[in-house]
Amino acid sequence: MAEQAKRGLARMFAEHGPVLRGFFARRGANDDAEDLVQETYLRLLRAHQGQAAIANPEAYLFTVALNLAREQAARRRRTPVPLEELENLTTLLASEESVEDAAERAQRRQRLQALLASLPERTRAVLVMQYRDGLSYRQIADRLGVSPHMVKKHVVRGLSVCRRALADAEA
């Protein structure tokens, strides 16, 4: 690989590293973000060595990052869900109002975490699997050994309780 190309890729690594870490963290890979960034650049370097030149290395970099995020999400879906990890779910549910200031969002997140903790264990597990892990009703039903209809009931009940409590708190 030409020395100039190596320097260009190293500069791109330095410039886009923080952006990629944030990209992976927003997709739930907080603990693995640094490893995924490294894997992204490793794949870019391998591709660069195998070809004469990549027409748009930056676009290629973000395409590789997106594919890695999808692979990581698929691996996460296959692993059991620990109920203690509610932060991602609360972030997803509380992120609807991006205009609110940080203090209001933090208070809302705390209320939502308390609400989730007060839900029955099965309802909380269903909400976590659907909103954090992106599982379908059928997949959740298979994991919990219940019907998809029962999963839907848990989702409706859980969201109803959360919405009512948040509306009461804001009124």
N, C-alpha and C positions, 0 to 999 in steps of 0.2 A: 504494500500500500504506500502510496506516495506520502512523503513527509508533510506536505501541505494539506492533504486530505485528512491525515491523522490530527493535525492541529485544528482543522475545521470541525471535526467530530468532537474533539475535546472541548472546544469552545461551545459547541452546541450542547454538550453534556452539562457544562457549567451554567449555561443560560437557562436550560429547560428542566434541570433537575428539580428545583423547588416546585415548579408548576406540575411536573409529573407526580411528585410526592403528594401534593394536594389533590390531584386527580384521583390517585389510588385511595387516599384517605377518605374522600367524599363517597367512594364506592364501598366503604366498609373494611378496607384493608389497612387499618391504622398500624397494626403490628408488622405487616408485611410490606408496607409501602416502599421502604428503602430497598428491600430485596427485589421488588418488582421493577423499580427504577433501574437497578443494575441489570436485571434480565432484559429489560427493554433495550438498553445500550449494547448489551452483549449480542442480541439478535441483530441490531443495526450493524454492528461491526462485522458479524459473520456474513450478512447479506452484502455488505460493501466489499468484502474480500472476494466473494463469489462472483461478482459482476464487475463490469468495467467501471460503472458509476451509477449511483442512484440519482434519478433525475431531480427529485425533491426530497432530500433527506429529512427535512423537518416534517413533512406530511407522512413520510414513511414511519418516522419515529412515533407520531401520535396514532397511526393506524396500528402499529405493534402494541402500543400501550393499551389501546381499546381492546384488542384481542386478548392481551394478558388479563385485563380486568374481567373480561367475560369468562375466561378459563378459571380464574380464581373464584368468581361467583358460582360457577358450576361446581367446583370442588366444595365450596362452603355449603351448597344445597344438599350435598350427599352426606354431610357429617351431622351428627345429632345436635340439636339446638339447646344450649344451656339457657335456662330461663333467667338467670341472673344478669345476662347482658341485655339490658333494656335501653341503653343509651342510643343505639342506632334507631330503634323504633320511635323513641321519644323525639329524636331529631327530625325524623321524617314527618311525624304527625305535627310537630310544633313549627315546622319550617314553612307553613302556608303563608304566614304574614312576614314577608321579607322586609317590609317597610317599618315594622316596629323597631324601636331601639333595643339595644342589647339587654338592658335591664329588664324590660317587659318580657322579652323572649326567655330570659333565664328564669324569671318567676313562673312563666307559663310552663316551661319545661319541668320545673320542680313540682308544680301542681299535677302535671300529666304523669310524672313518675310515681307520685303518691297514688294517683288514681289507678294506674296500672298495677301497682303493688296491692291495691285493695280488691282487684278483680279476682274471681275464682281462678285457681291455677290452670285449669283446662282452657278457659276463655283467654287468659293472658298468653298461654302457649300458642293458641291459634292465631292471635293477633301478631305475635312475634314472627311466627312462621310465614304469615301472609305478607306483612309489611316490611319486615327486615330481610327475610330470605327470598321473598317473591314466589313462594310456592302456590300452586293452584289448590282449589278445594279438594280435588281428588288426591293430590300428593299429601296434603295435610291429613286427610281422612285415612290414607294408608299408613302413615306414621303413627297416628293415634289410635287406630283400630276402631274408627267410627264411620258413619256414613257421611258423604259430602253434604247432605242436607243438614246434618247436625253441625258440621263445620260452619256452614252458612249461618245457622242460628247463633253460634258463638260469636261470629264476627258482628252480626247485627246487634246483638245484645251488648257486646263490649264497646262498640263504637257509639251506641246510643247512650250508654252510661257516661262515657268520656265526653261526648258532645254536651249532654245535659249539665254535667258538673262544670265544664269549662264555661258554658253560657251563664250559669248561675254565678260563677266567680267573677265574670266580667260585668254582670249587671249591677 
